Amino acid sequence: MDMLAEVSGSVSTIGYGLAAIGPGVGLGIVIGKTIEGTARQPEMAGALRGNMFLGIALIEALALIGIATPFFLP
């Protein structure tokens, strides 16, 4: 019971910190695989770059949802 009394403030900031780990790891994987694919087939660099930016946009959308969620949940 005492431990609950010591936890005060916004616990949602801890949740966002944990939620930011997923997009960070996802960005690392997407960018790393794009560099690997470009090294294997340099002629596909343009197509890979376009797909990479699309993937980055989708991953960043998850991070933005993680930022906005604590404001809407009580």
N, C-alpha and C positions, 0 to 999 in steps of 0.2 A: 504494500500500500504506500509506503514511503517513496518508492521509486516513481510511482505515477505522480506524486506530488512534486517531484523535482523536475519532471519534464514539463516545460512551459514554452510558450511562444508558438511560432508557426512550424508545425511538423511537416507541412507541405514542402518546405524548402529542402528537407532531407529527401522527400520523395522525388522532387525534381532533380536533385543531384544524382540519385540512382537512375532516374529515367534518362539522363543525359549520357550515361555510359553506353546504352544501346546504340544510339545514332553515331556516337564517336567510334565505336568498334565497326559499325556498318560502313562508315565513310572510309576507314582504313582499309577494309576489305575491298570495297569497290575501286578505290583509287589504285591499290596495289595490284589487283587483277587486271586493271586497264593498262598499267605500265607493263605488266608481264605479257599481256596480249600484244601490245605495241612492239615489244622487244622480239616476240616470236614472228610477227607478221607486220612489218613496218608499213606495208601498203594499205592496211586496214586502220591506220591511226585515226583518220577522220571519222569513220563510222564508230569506232570504239569511243572516241572522245564525245561524240554526240550522245551515245548511250550512257556514258559515264555521267554527263551533266543531267540527264533525265533521272538516273538513279540517285544522284546527289540531291536533286530537288525533292524526290519522294522521301528520302531519308530525313532531310531537314524539315519536312512537313511533320514528321513524327516528333521532332524536337520542339516545334512550335506548339503542337498539341500538348506536349508535356508542360510547356510554360503556361498555357492558357487554362489547363484543367484545374489547378488549385484555386483559381479565381471563381470558378463556377460551382465547385463542390463545397459544401459547408464544412 
